[in-house]
Amino acid sequence: MPRYFFDIADGHRFIDPAGHEFDDDTAAIEKAKIIAIQVSMDRPAVDPTRHIVVLDSHRNEISTIAVYSKPSAAE
C-alpha cells in the first residue's frame, strides 16, 4: 500500500515526517479534506494561504486542499 504525506503550508511548511498508507490517491485526498477540517478547528484564524499539501511516497505533490476557518459570504 502506498504511503502519503500531509504537510501543512501557511507561509511556513509543517512537514509530515511519517505519513500514512492509503489504497490510492483518491483515498489520500479524502483524508486531506478531513485533516483540513481538523486544522481549521484547531487554528480558527482566517488565513487564505493555509492549505494541506498531499504528497505521494516520493514526496511529489499530488493535490492541495484549502483550509477554511470561516464560511465564505457565498455560503
C-alpha positions in Angstrom: 0.0 0.0 0.0 1.5 3.4 -0.9 2.4 5.9 1.7 1.2 9.5 1.5 2.3 12.6 3.4 0.2 15.6 4.5 2.2 18.8 5.0 0.5 22.0 6.3 1.5 25.1 4.4 0.6 28.6 5.6 3.6 30.7 4.6 5.8 28.2 6.5 5.7 24.5 5.8 5.0 21.9 8.6 6.3 18.6 7.4 4.6 15.3 8.0 7.6 13.1 8.8 5.7 9.7 9.0 2.9 9.8 6.5 0.1 7.2 6.3 -0.7 4.3 4.0 -3.8 4.5 1.7 -5.0 2.4 -1.2 -4.7 5.2 -3.8 -4.5 9.0 -4.5 -8.3 9.4 -4.1 -8.3 7.9 -0.6 -5.4 10.1 0.4 -7.1 13.2 -0.9 -10.3 12.4 1.0 -8.1 12.1 4.2 -6.6 15.5 3.4 -10.1 17.0 3.4 -10.7 15.7 6.9 -7.3 17.0 8.1 -8.2 20.4 6.6 -11.4 20.5 8.8 -9.4 19.5 11.9 -6.8 22.2 11.2 -9.5 24.8 10.7 -10.9 23.9 14.2 -7.5 23.9 15.9 -6.4 27.3 14.4 -9.5 29.3 13.6 -7.8 32.5 12.4 -8.6 33.3 8.7 -5.5 32.6 6.6 -6.2 32.4 2.9 -2.7 30.8 2.2 -3.2 27.9 4.6 -3.6 24.5 2.9 -2.9 20.8 3.2 -0.4 19.5 0.6 -0.8 15.9 -0.3 2.4 14.2 -1.3 3.0 10.7 -2.7 5.6 8.2 -1.4 8.3 10.1 -3.4 7.1 13.4 -1.8 5.7 14.6 -5.2 2.8 16.9 -4.7 -0.5 15.3 -6.0 -3.0 17.7 -4.5 -3.7 20.7 -2.3 -6.7 21.2 -0.1 -7.5 24.7 1.2 -8.2 25.1 4.9 -11.2 27.4 5.5 -11.7 28.7 9.0 -14.9 30.7 8.3 -17.6 30.2 5.7 -17.4 32.5 2.8 -20.1 35.1 2.1 -21.4 33.0 -0.7 -22.4 30.1 1.6 
